[in-house]
């Protein structure tokens, strides 16, 4: 035995280590459930799989190789068999906590993979330190199912740091709201009333559709969806549809939209199509006691007064007409300025009784 190796052995034999001490060692063997390190002590150091990582699916022989150097913390100097029990994950977590504390104080944006999806939120690991993101702080909108975040890398900030109580809270919602506010500001500076923009349908209700304009949502009211009549927005739009809309009004952070583009206004050509004397066809759209409104074209309704339905007496329109019925009538009045058209079915009827009286 050489003099150097003897001196080394002597040094190792008198070297002392204590619980909680940080030691450095070289991996001399890796088994399925433990790592063995030479830590320059009379006994080797042992890191069990549970003390290496919280990831139960981890394969130690893939993660660690013989010859690797590692830092670990002493848990027990003598486990009863002369071995030193070490922990790698707790030391890493302590370092991670220091990292998180610095990030908490500076409000640094962190990025880490989601390691666990719980009913109440998400768990992420930053250098083996666990951060919990409550469901209410995962997104800027309510999300019932968080499973889509499994194994995803997400960004967040630390908004609460209390490692003694094992309470380190992450917040993703804060970043999303800040990003949304910035995009909204940029959008508001860019758009003007009358602009035609492209958006994506975000939500559809009975009264309209909310359109994502890329920074803010605009409301497309049911009355502004078409020059014609829209009975149910849900039959016209689906979430995810890309649509072209016009900025109708901007009031603070509220944006009103329209799809009634001026160049498509049916009244632009109505004077020629529905001139007085023209015979037209249309569908009965709605009825009142005094008459029926007939749709001649999308966005153009004309009044068929009850007195103009027939030469015979008609008490009320519903006695002889029905919704959706197609009728033929003559235009007897056209007022383009007030957008009013009057029709007469009676004008197309032959005055049969008058002819009989003449023949008699």
C-alpha positions as YAML, in Angstrom:
chain: A
units: angstrom
residues:
- id: 1
  name: UNK
  ca: [0.00, 0.00, 0.00]
- id: 2
  name: UNK
  ca: [1.42, 3.39, -1.01]
- id: 3
  name: UNK
  ca: [2.23, 6.12, 1.49]
- id: 4
  name: UNK
  ca: [-0.34, 8.44, -0.22]
- id: 5
  name: UNK
  ca: [-3.17, 5.99, 0.04]
- id: 6
  name: UNK
  ca: [-2.31, 5.31, 3.69]
- id: 7
  name: UNK
  ca: [-2.36, 9.02, 4.46]
- id: 8
  name: UNK
  ca: [-5.66, 9.33, 2.65]
- id: 9
  name: UNK
  ca: [-7.15, 6.46, 4.62]
- id: 10
  name: UNK
  ca: [-5.89, 7.99, 7.84]
- id: 11
  name: UNK
  ca: [-7.47, 11.33, 6.95]
- id: 12
  name: UNK
  ca: [-10.77, 9.63, 6.09]
- id: 13
  name: UNK
  ca: [-10.75, 7.71, 9.36]
- id: 14
  name: UNK
  ca: [-10.45, 10.82, 11.50]
- id: 15
  name: UNK
  ca: [-12.80, 12.96, 9.35]
- id: 16
  name: UNK
  ca: [-16.09, 13.71, 11.07]
- id: 17
  name: UNK
  ca: [-19.45, 14.68, 9.61]
- id: 18
  name: UNK
  ca: [-22.65, 15.81, 11.30]
- id: 19
  name: UNK
  ca: [-26.36, 15.61, 10.60]
- id: 20
  name: UNK
  ca: [-27.42, 18.51, 8.43]
- id: 21
  name: UNK
  ca: [-23.96, 18.96, 6.92]
- id: 22
  name: UNK
  ca: [-23.64, 19.37, 3.16]
- id: 23
  name: UNK
  ca: [-21.17, 16.97, 1.59]
- id: 24
  name: UNK
  ca: [-19.89, 16.36, -1.92]
- id: 25
  name: UNK
  ca: [-19.31, 12.92, -3.31]
- id: 26
  name: UNK
  ca: [-18.70, 10.82, -6.39]
- id: 27
  name: UNK
  ca: [-21.21, 8.20, -7.53]
- id: 28
  name: UNK
  ca: [-19.63, 4.75, -7.27]
- id: 29
  name: UNK
  ca: [-22.77, 2.68, -7.86]
- id: 30
  name: UNK
  ca: [-26.39, 3.18, -8.96]
- id: 31
  name: UNK
  ca: [-29.05, 0.62, -8.12]
- id: 32
  name: UNK
  ca: [-32.76, 0.55, -8.83]
- id: 33
  name: UNK
  ca: [-33.66, 2.08, -5.47]
- id: 34
  name: UNK
  ca: [-30.50, 3.83, -4.25]
- id: 35
  name: UNK
  ca: [-27.35, 5.73, -5.16]
- id: 36
  name: UNK
  ca: [-24.03, 5.04, -3.43]
- id: 37
  name: UNK
  ca: [-21.51, 7.86, -3.13]
- id: 38
  name: UNK
  ca: [-17.91, 8.10, -2.00]
- id: 39
  name: UNK
  ca: [-18.03, 11.15, 0.27]
- id: 40
  name: UNK
  ca: [-14.44, 10.93, 1.55]
- id: 41
  name: UNK
  ca: [-15.56, 9.39, 4.79]
- id: 42
  name: UNK
  ca: [-14.95, 6.04, 6.44]
- id: 43
  name: UNK
  ca: [-18.43, 5.01, 5.26]
- id: 44
  name: UNK
  ca: [-20.16, 5.50, 1.94]
- id: 45
  name: UNK
  ca: [-23.16, 7.77, 1.56]
- id: 46
  name: UNK
  ca: [-26.54, 6.38, 0.51]
- id: 47
  name: UNK
  ca: [-29.28, 8.32, -1.29]
- id: 48
  name: UNK
  ca: [-32.51, 6.35, -1.60]
- id: 49
  name: UNK
  ca: [-34.80, 6.93, -4.55]
- id: 50
  name: UNK
  ca: [-37.30, 8.69, -2.27]
- id: 51
  name: UNK
  ca: [-34.58, 11.07, -1.11]
- id: 52
  name: UNK
  ca: [-33.42, 11.77, -4.64]
- id: 53
  name: UNK
  ca: [-36.70, 12.92, -6.19]
- id: 54
  name: UNK
  ca: [-40.45, 13.18, -5.60]
- id: 55
  name: UNK
  ca: [-41.04, 11.76, -9.08]
- id: 56
  name: UNK
  ca: [-42.07, 8.15, -8.51]
- id: 57
  name: UNK
  ca: [-41.75, 7.35, -12.21]
- id: 58
  name: UNK
  ca: [-38.09, 8.38, -12.30]
- id: 59
  name: UNK
  ca: [-35.59, 5.65, -13.22]
- id: 60
  name: UNK
  ca: [-32.48, 6.20, -11.11]
- id: 61
  name: UNK
  ca: [-30.14, 4.38, -13.49]
- id: 62
  name: UNK
  ca: [-31.20, 6.78, -16.24]
- id: 63
  name: UNK
  ca: [-30.90, 9.91, -14.11]
- id: 64
  name: UNK
  ca: [-27.56, 9.22, -12.44]
- id: 65
  name: UNK
  ca: [-24.37, 7.61, -13.75]
- id: 66
  name: UNK
  ca: [-21.24, 6.21, -12.04]
- id: 67
  name: UNK
  ca: [-18.64, 8.97, -11.90]
- id: 68
  name: UNK
  ca: [-21.15, 11.81, -11.47]
- id: 69
  name: UNK
  ca: [-20.36, 14.26, -8.69]
- id: 70
  name: UNK
  ca: [-23.19, 15.32, -6.41]
- id: 71
  name: UNK
  ca: [-23.91, 17.50, -3.41]
- id: 72
  name: UNK
  ca: [-26.14, 16.07, -0.71]
- id: 73
  name: UNK
  ca: [-27.22, 16.73, 2.85]
- id: 74
  name: UNK
  ca: [-26.53, 14.36, 5.74]
- id: 75
  name: UNK
  ca: [-29.70, 12.96, 7.33]
- id: 76
  name: UNK
  ca: [-28.12, 10.33, 9.56]
- id: 77
  name: UNK
  ca: [-24.41, 9.67, 10.14]
- id: 78
  name: UNK
  ca: [-24.95, 6.01, 11.04]
- id: 79
  name: UNK
  ca: [-28.01, 4.08, 9.95]
- id: 80
  name: UNK
  ca: [-27.09, 1.16, 12.20]
- id: 81
  name: UNK
  ca: [-25.16, -0.56, 9.45]
- id: 82
  name: UNK
  ca: [-22.35, 1.96, 9.31]
- id: 83
  name: UNK
  ca: [-23.70, 3.84, 6.32]
- id: 84
  name: UNK
  ca: [-24.39, 7.57, 5.98]
- id: 85
  name: UNK
  ca: [-27.92, 8.39, 4.88]
- id: 86
  name: UNK
  ca: [-28.07, 11.41, 2.57]
- id: 87
  name: UNK
  ca: [-30.76, 13.44, 0.86]
- id: 88
  name: UNK
  ca: [-30.44, 15.11, -2.50]
- id: 89
  name: UNK
  ca: [-34.00, 16.37, -2.95]
- id: 90
  name: UNK
  ca: [-34.17, 18.22, 0.38]
- id: 91
  name: UNK
  ca: [-30.96, 20.07, -0.32]
- id: 92
  name: UNK
  ca: [-32.26, 20.89, -3.80]
- id: 93
  name: UNK
  ca: [-35.55, 22.06, -2.27]
- id: 94
  name: UNK
  ca: [-33.69, 24.35, 0.13]
- id: 95
  name: UNK
  ca: [-31.79, 25.84, -2.79]
- id: 96
  name: UNK
  ca: [-35.07, 26.02, -4.69]
- id: 97
  name: UNK
  ca: [-36.71, 27.86, -1.79]
- id: 98
  name: UNK
  ca: [-33.95, 30.45, -1.86]
- id: 99
  name: UNK
  ca: [-34.55, 30.79, -5.58]
- id: 100
  name: UNK
  ca: [-38.28, 31.22, -4.97]
- id: 101
  name: UNK
  ca: [-37.72, 33.74, -2.19]
- id: 102
  name: UNK
  ca: [-35.62, 35.86, -4.53]
- id: 103
  name: UNK
  ca: [-38.26, 35.52, -7.23]
- id: 104
  name: UNK
  ca: [-40.98, 36.49, -4.72]
- id: 105
  name: UNK
  ca: [-39.12, 39.64, -3.68]
- id: 106
  name: UNK
  ca: [-38.37, 40.71, -7.26]
- id: 107
  name: UNK
  ca: [-41.68, 39.45, -8.73]
- id: 108
  name: UNK
  ca: [-39.68, 37.58, -11.35]
- id: 109
  name: UNK
  ca: [-41.69, 35.59, -13.90]
- id: 110
  name: UNK
  ca: [-40.88, 31.89, -13.46]
- id: 111
  name: UNK
  ca: [-41.48, 29.04, -15.87]
- id: 112
  name: UNK
  ca: [-41.81, 25.42, -14.76]
- id: 113
  name: UNK
  ca: [-43.60, 22.19, -15.75]
- id: 114
  name: UNK
  ca: [-46.82, 21.14, -14.04]
- id: 115
  name: UNK
  ca: [-46.02, 18.03, -11.98]
- id: 116
  name: UNK
  ca: [-49.46, 17.38, -10.54]
- id: 117
  name: UNK
  ca: [-53.06, 18.34, -11.29]
- id: 118
  name: UNK
  ca: [-55.30, 18.46, -8.22]
- id: 119
  name: UNK
  ca: [-58.99, 19.31, -7.77]
- id: 120
  name: UNK
  ca: [-58.00, 22.59, -6.17]
- id: 121
  name: UNK
  ca: [-55.17, 23.64, -8.46]
- id: 122
  name: UNK
  ca: [-51.78, 22.80, -9.95]
- id: 123
  name: UNK
  ca: [-48.40, 21.82, -8.50]
- id: 124
  name: UNK
  ca: [-45.17, 22.89, -10.15]
- id: 125
  name: UNK
  ca: [-41.57, 22.25, -9.11]
- id: 126
  name: UNK
  ca: [-38.82, 24.85, -9.25]
- id: 127
  name: UNK
  ca: [-35.47, 23.21, -8.55]
- id: 128
  name: UNK
  ca: [-37.25, 20.56, -6.41]
- id: 129
  name: UNK
  ca: [-39.16, 23.23, -4.46]
- id: 130
  name: UNK
  ca: [-42.93, 22.77, -4.67]
- id: 131
  name: UNK
  ca: [-45.18, 25.64, -5.68]
- id: 132
  name: UNK
  ca: [-48.98, 25.42, -5.53]
- id: 133
  name: UNK
  ca: [-51.15, 27.43, -7.92]
- id: 134
  name: UNK
  ca: [-54.81, 27.49, -6.73]
- id: 135
  name: UNK
  ca: [-57.46, 26.90, -9.40]
- id: 136
  name: UNK
  ca: [-58.66, 30.49, -8.97]
- id: 137
  name: UNK
  ca: [-55.18, 31.76, -9.93]
- id: 138
  name: UNK
  ca: [-54.54, 29.44, -12.88]
- id: 139
  name: UNK
  ca: [-56.42, 31.49, -15.49]
- id: 140
  name: UNK
  ca: [-58.20, 34.81, -15.92]
- id: 141
  name: UNK
  ca: [-61.41, 32.88, -16.67]
- id: 142
  name: UNK
  ca: [-63.09, 30.06, -14.75]
- id: 143
  name: UNK
  ca: [-61.82, 26.65, -15.78]
- id: 144
  name: UNK
  ca: [-63.60, 23.59, -14.41]
- id: 145
  name: UNK
  ca: [-61.17, 21.05, -15.87]
- id: 146
  name: UNK
  ca: [-57.46, 21.67, -15.25]
- id: 147
  name: UNK
  ca: [-56.28, 18.38, -16.75]
- id: 148
  name: UNK
  ca: [-55.16, 20.12, -19.95]
- id: 149
  name: UNK
  ca: [-52.27, 21.65, -17.97]
- id: 150
  name: UNK
  ca: [-50.75, 18.28, -17.06]
- id: 151
  name: UNK
  ca: [-47.03, 18.20, -17.99]
- id: 152
  name: UNK
  ca: [-47.27, 21.65, -19.59]
- id: 153
  name: UNK
  ca: [-44.72, 24.37, -18.88]
- id: 154
  name: UNK
  ca: [-46.47, 27.43, -17.53]
- id: 155
  name: UNK
  ca: [-45.39, 30.89, -16.43]
- id: 156
  name: UNK
  ca: [-46.30, 32.38, -13.06]
- id: 157
  name: UNK
  ca: [-45.15, 34.70, -10.29]
- id: 158
  name: UNK
  ca: [-44.84, 33.95, -6.57]
- id: 159
  name: UNK
  ca: [-47.44, 35.98, -4.66]
- id: 160
  name: UNK
  ca: [-47.08, 34.28, -1.27]
- id: 161
  name: UNK
  ca: [-43.90, 32.82, 0.25]
- id: 162
  name: UNK
  ca: [-44.04, 31.06, 3.61]
- id: 163
  name: UNK
  ca: [-41.86, 27.91, 3.49]
- id: 164
  name: UNK
  ca: [-42.23, 27.29, 7.25]
- id: 165
  name: UNK
  ca: [-45.93, 26.68, 6.73]
- id: 166
  name: UNK
  ca: [-45.16, 24.98, 3.44]
- id: 167
  name: UNK
  ca: [-47.18, 27.67, 1.72]
- id: 168
  name: UNK
  ca: [-45.60, 28.90, -1.50]
- id: 169
  name: UNK
  ca: [-48.32, 30.21, -3.80]
- id: 170
  name: UNK
  ca: [-47.93, 30.83, -7.52]
- id: 171
  name: UNK
  ca: [-50.14, 33.09, -9.60]
- id: 172
  name: UNK
  ca: [-50.63, 32.69, -13.36]
- id: 173
  name: UNK
  ca: [-53.80, 34.80, -13.52]
- id: 174
  name: UNK
  ca: [-51.87, 37.97, -12.67]
- id: 175
  name: UNK
  ca: [-49.67, 37.55, -15.75]
- id: 176
  name: UNK
  ca: [-52.63, 36.83, -18.02]
- id: 177
  name: UNK
  ca: [-54.51, 39.91, -16.80]
- id: 178
  name: UNK
  ca: [-51.44, 42.09, -17.28]
- id: 179
  name: UNK
  ca: [-50.92, 40.72, -20.78]
- id: 180
  name: UNK
  ca: [-54.60, 41.21, -21.57]
- id: 181
  name: UNK
  ca: [-54.48, 44.81, -20.34]
- id: 182
  name: UNK
  ca: [-51.46, 45.54, -22.51]
- id: 183
  name: UNK
  ca: [-53.10, 44.00, -25.57]
- id: 184
  name: UNK
  ca: [-56.30, 45.90, -24.86]
- id: 185
  name: UNK
  ca: [-54.37, 49.16, -24.65]
- id: 186
  name: UNK
  ca: [-52.64, 48.44, -27.95]
- id: 187
  name: UNK
  ca: [-55.96, 47.51, -29.59]
- id: 188
  name: UNK
  ca: [-57.74, 50.65, -28.36]
- id: 189
  name: UNK
  ca: [-54.95, 52.81, -29.74]
- id: 190
  name: UNK
  ca: [-55.23, 51.07, -33.10]
- id: 191
  name: UNK
  ca: [-58.97, 50.84, -33.83]
- id: 192
  name: UNK
  ca: [-61.47, 53.54, -34.77]
- id: 193
  name: UNK
  ca: [-65.21, 53.63, -35.34]
- id: 194
  name: UNK
  ca: [-65.91, 52.44, -38.88]
- id: 195
  name: UNK
  ca: [-62.87, 50.14, -39.09]
- id: 196
  name: UNK
  ca: [-63.46, 46.64, -40.44]
- id: 197
  name: UNK
  ca: [-61.50, 44.04, -38.45]
- id: 198
  name: UNK
  ca: [-61.28, 40.27, -38.17]
- id: 199
  name: UNK
  ca: [-62.08, 38.48, -34.91]
- id: 200
  name: UNK
  ca: [-62.89, 35.08, -33.48]
- id: 201
  name: UNK
  ca: [-66.21, 34.13, -31.89]
- id: 202
  name: UNK
  ca: [-65.55, 33.61, -28.18]
- id: 203
  name: UNK
  ca: [-69.06, 33.10, -26.83]
- id: 204
  name: UNK
  ca: [-72.61, 33.04, -28.23]
- id: 205
  name: UNK
  ca: [-75.70, 34.03, -26.25]
- id: 206
  name: UNK
  ca: [-79.38, 34.57, -27.05]
- id: 207
  name: UNK
  ca: [-78.82, 38.31, -27.44]
- id: 208
  name: UNK
  ca: [-75.56, 38.31, -29.40]
- id: 209
  name: UNK
  ca: [-72.00, 37.07, -29.77]
- id: 210
  name: UNK
  ca: [-68.78, 38.14, -28.09]
- id: 211
  name: UNK
  ca: [-65.93, 38.49, -30.56]
- id: 212
  name: UNK
  ca: [-62.26, 38.31, -29.54]
- id: 213
  name: UNK
  ca: [-60.52, 41.11, -31.42]
- id: 214
  name: UNK
  ca: [-57.05, 40.18, -30.20]
- id: 215
  name: UNK
  ca: [-56.81, 42.22, -27.03]
- id: 216
  name: UNK
  ca: [-60.43, 42.90, -26.11]
- id: 217
  name: UNK
  ca: [-63.86, 41.44, -26.71]
- id: 218
  name: UNK
  ca: [-66.51, 43.26, -28.69]
- id: 219
  name: UNK
  ca: [-70.26, 42.63, -28.58]
- id: 220
  name: UNK
  ca: [-72.04, 41.82, -31.83]
- id: 221
  name: UNK
  ca: [-75.67, 42.33, -30.87]
- id: 222
  name: UNK
  ca: [-78.33, 40.18, -32.54]
- id: 223
  name: UNK
  ca: [-79.74, 43.31, -34.22]
- id: 224
  name: UNK
  ca: [-76.36, 44.00, -35.84]
- id: 225
  name: UNK
  ca: [-75.67, 40.51, -37.20]
- id: 226
  name: UNK
  ca: [-77.32, 41.03, -40.56]
- id: 227
  name: UNK
  ca: [-79.37, 43.48, -42.59]
- id: 228
  name: UNK
  ca: [-81.94, 40.70, -42.45]
- id: 229
  name: UNK
  ca: [-83.61, 39.10, -39.45]
- id: 230
  name: UNK
  ca: [-81.67, 36.76, -37.13]
- id: 231
  name: UNK
  ca: [-83.88, 34.76, -34.79]
- id: 232
  name: UNK
  ca: [-81.21, 32.75, -32.95]
- id: 233
  name: UNK
  ca: [-77.50, 33.71, -32.90]
- id: 234
  name: UNK
  ca: [-76.57, 30.14, -31.92]
- id: 235
  name: UNK
  ca: [-77.81, 28.92, -35.28]
- id: 236
  name: UNK
  ca: [-75.61, 31.43, -37.10]
- id: 237
  name: UNK
  ca: [-72.32, 31.38, -35.15]
- id: 238
  name: UNK
  ca: [-70.15, 28.78, -33.47]
- id: 239
  name: UNK
  ca: [-67.36, 29.38, -30.95]
- id: 240
  name: UNK
  ca: [-64.08, 29.55, -32.88]
- id: 241
  name: UNK
  ca: [-65.59, 30.98, -36.09]
- id: 242
  name: UNK
  ca: [-63.52, 33.71, -37.72]
- id: 243
  name: UNK
  ca: [-65.67, 36.70, -38.64]
- id: 244
  name: UNK
  ca: [-65.29, 40.08, -40.29]
- id: 245
  name: UNK
  ca: [-66.92, 42.85, -38.27]
- id: 246
  name: UNK
  ca: [-67.14, 46.62, -38.26]
- id: 247
  name: UNK
  ca: [-66.41, 48.80, -35.21]
- id: 248
  name: UNK
  ca: [-69.74, 50.50, -34.61]
- id: 249
  name: UNK
  ca: [-69.07, 52.24, -31.29]
- id: 250
  name: UNK
  ca: [-66.32, 52.55, -28.67]
- id: 251
  name: UNK
  ca: [-67.42, 53.56, -25.19]
- id: 252
  name: UNK
  ca: [-64.57, 53.34, -22.68]
- id: 253
  name: UNK
  ca: [-63.44, 49.73, -22.79]
- id: 254
  name: UNK
  ca: [-66.69, 48.56, -24.37]
- id: 255
  name: UNK
  ca: [-66.75, 47.89, -28.10]
- id: 256
  name: UNK
  ca: [-69.97, 47.51, -30.09]
- id: 257
  name: UNK
  ca: [-69.68, 45.63, -33.38]
- id: 258
  name: UNK
  ca: [-71.79, 45.27, -36.50]
- id: 259
  name: UNK
  ca: [-71.98, 43.10, -39.59]
- id: 260
  name: UNK
  ca: [-74.37, 45.49, -41.30]
- id: 261
  name: UNK
  ca: [-71.77, 46.86, -43.71]
- id: 262
  name: UNK
  ca: [-72.94, 50.10, -45.39]
- id: 263
  name: UNK
  ca: [-72.07, 48.93, -48.91]
- id: 264
  name: UNK
  ca: [-74.35, 45.91, -48.41]
- id: 265
  name: UNK
  ca: [-77.33, 48.00, -47.28]
- id: 266
  name: UNK
  ca: [-80.31, 46.57, -49.25]
- id: 267
  name: UNK
  ca: [-81.97, 50.00, -49.30]
- id: 268
  name: UNK
  ca: [-79.28, 51.27, -51.69]
- id: 269
  name: UNK
  ca: [-81.02, 49.48, -54.58]
- id: 270
  name: UNK
  ca: [-84.53, 49.34, -53.11]
- id: 271
  name: UNK
  ca: [-85.90, 52.35, -55.02]
- id: 272
  name: UNK
  ca: [-85.50, 50.55, -58.34]
- id: 273
  name: UNK
  ca: [-86.52, 47.07, -57.20]
- id: 274
  name: UNK
  ca: [-89.59, 48.19, -55.27]
- id: 275
  name: UNK
  ca: [-90.79, 51.20, -57.21]
- id: 276
  name: UNK
  ca: [-94.49, 52.09, -57.04]
- id: 277
  name: UNK
  ca: [-96.40, 49.88, -59.48]
- id: 278
  name: UNK
  ca: [-93.95, 46.98, -59.35]
- id: 279
  name: UNK
  ca: [-95.40, 43.56, -58.57]
- id: 280
  name: UNK
  ca: [-93.24, 41.83, -55.96]
- id: 281
  name: UNK
  ca: [-93.15, 38.62, -53.96]
- id: 282
  name: UNK
  ca: [-92.27, 38.25, -50.29]
- id: 283
  name: UNK
  ca: [-92.82, 36.19, -47.15]
- id: 284
  name: UNK
  ca: [-95.09, 37.14, -44.28]
- id: 285
  name: UNK
  ca: [-92.67, 37.86, -41.41]
- id: 286
  name: UNK
  ca: [-95.03, 39.00, -38.65]
- id: 287
  name: UNK
  ca: [-98.59, 40.12, -38.16]
- id: 288
  name: UNK
  ca: [-100.57, 42.63, -36.14]
- id: 289
  name: UNK
  ca: [-104.27, 43.40, -35.98]
- id: 290
  name: UNK
  ca: [-103.84, 46.23, -38.52]
- id: 291
  name: UNK
  ca: [-101.77, 44.38, -41.08]
- id: 292
  name: UNK
  ca: [-98.90, 42.08, -41.97]
- id: 293
  name: UNK
  ca: [-95.22, 42.87, -42.46]
- id: 294
  name: UNK
  ca: [-93.81, 41.19, -45.53]
- id: 295
  name: UNK
  ca: [-90.08, 40.57, -46.01]
- id: 296
  name: UNK
  ca: [-89.23, 41.52, -49.59]
- id: 297
  name: UNK
  ca: [-85.46, 41.07, -49.13]
- id: 298
  name: UNK
  ca: [-83.11, 40.65, -46.16]
- id: 299
  name: UNK
  ca: [-83.49, 43.91, -44.21]
- id: 300
  name: UNK
  ca: [-86.48, 45.21, -46.14]
- id: 301
  name: UNK
  ca: [-89.99, 44.74, -44.76]
- id: 302
  name: UNK
  ca: [-93.12, 46.24, -46.28]
- id: 303
  name: UNK
  ca: [-96.53, 46.82, -44.73]
- id: 304
  name: UNK
  ca: [-99.55, 45.06, -46.12]
- id: 305
  name: UNK
  ca: [-102.44, 46.85, -44.42]
- id: 306
  name: UNK
  ca: [-105.44, 44.71, -43.50]
- id: 307
  name: UNK
  ca: [-107.59, 46.83, -45.86]
- id: 308
  name: UNK
  ca: [-105.23, 45.91, -48.77]
- id: 309
  name: UNK
  ca: [-105.26, 42.17, -48.32]
- id: 310
  name: UNK
  ca: [-108.43, 41.49, -50.31]
- id: 311
  name: UNK
  ca: [-111.41, 43.19, -51.92]
- id: 312
  name: UNK
  ca: [-113.47, 41.10, -49.56]
- id: 313
  name: UNK
  ca: [-113.70, 42.12, -45.91]
- id: 314
  name: UNK
  ca: [-110.86, 40.78, -43.75]
- id: 315
  name: UNK
  ca: [-111.28, 41.22, -39.98]
- id: 316
  name: UNK
  ca: [-107.63, 40.49, -39.14]
- id: 317
  name: UNK
  ca: [-104.63, 39.34, -41.21]
- id: 318
  name: UNK
  ca: [-104.26, 36.02, -39.39]
- id: 319
  name: UNK
  ca: [-107.68, 34.97, -40.75]
- id: 320
  name: UNK
  ca: [-106.25, 34.62, -44.26]
- id: 321
  name: UNK
  ca: [-102.46, 34.76, -43.91]
- id: 322
  name: UNK
  ca: [-99.82, 32.75, -41.98]
- id: 323
  name: UNK
  ca: [-96.21, 33.40, -40.95]
- id: 324
  name: UNK
  ca: [-93.80, 32.26, -43.67]
- id: 325
  name: UNK
  ca: [-96.47, 32.32, -46.38]
- id: 326
  name: UNK
  ca: [-95.23, 33.65, -49.73]
- id: 327
  name: UNK
  ca: [-97.49, 36.28, -51.25]
- id: 328
  name: UNK
  ca: [-97.56, 38.42, -54.36]
- id: 329
  name: UNK
  ca: [-98.50, 42.07, -54.08]
- id: 330
  name: UNK
  ca: [-98.23, 45.44, -55.78]
- id: 331
  name: UNK
  ca: [-96.12, 48.31, -54.44]
- id: 332
  name: UNK
  ca: [-98.48, 51.20, -53.79]
- id: 333
  name: UNK
  ca: [-96.13, 53.50, -51.86]
- id: 334
  name: UNK
  ca: [-92.35, 53.83, -51.51]
- id: 335
  name: UNK
  ca: [-90.61, 56.17, -49.04]
- id: 336
  name: UNK
  ca: [-86.87, 55.64, -49.20]
- id: 337
  name: UNK
  ca: [-86.08, 58.37, -46.70]
- id: 338
  name: UNK
  ca: [-88.18, 56.79, -43.94]
- id: 339
  name: UNK
  ca: [-87.55, 53.26, -45.27]
- id: 340
  name: UNK
  ca: [-91.25, 52.52, -45.62]
- id: 341
  name: UNK
  ca: [-92.99, 50.51, -48.34]
- id: 342
  name: UNK
  ca: [-96.70, 49.81, -48.63]
- id: 343
  name: UNK
  ca: [-98.18, 46.84, -50.51]
- id: 344
  name: UNK
  ca: [-101.55, 45.81, -51.80]
- id: 345
  name: UNK
  ca: [-102.78, 42.34, -52.69]
- id: 346
  name: UNK
  ca: [-106.18, 43.80, -53.39]
- id: 347
  name: UNK
  ca: [-104.74, 45.79, -56.31]
- id: 348
  name: UNK
  ca: [-103.92, 42.54, -58.10]
- id: 349
  name: UNK
  ca: [-107.42, 41.09, -57.71]
- id: 350
  name: UNK
  ca: [-109.81, 41.44, -60.60]
- id: 351
  name: UNK
  ca: [-112.86, 43.51, -59.65]
- id: 352
  name: UNK
  ca: [-115.08, 40.48, -60.28]
- id: 353
  name: UNK
  ca: [-118.19, 41.81, -58.61]
- id: 354
  name: UNK
  ca: [-117.99, 45.14, -60.43]
- id: 355
  name: UNK
  ca: [-117.80, 43.32, -63.80]
- id: 356
  name: UNK
  ca: [-120.87, 41.17, -62.92]
- id: 357
  name: UNK
  ca: [-122.82, 44.28, -62.04]
- id: 358
  name: UNK
  ca: [-121.87, 45.91, -65.40]
- id: 359
  name: UNK
  ca: [-122.95, 42.84, -67.38]
- id: 360
  name: UNK
  ca: [-126.26, 42.78, -65.55]
...
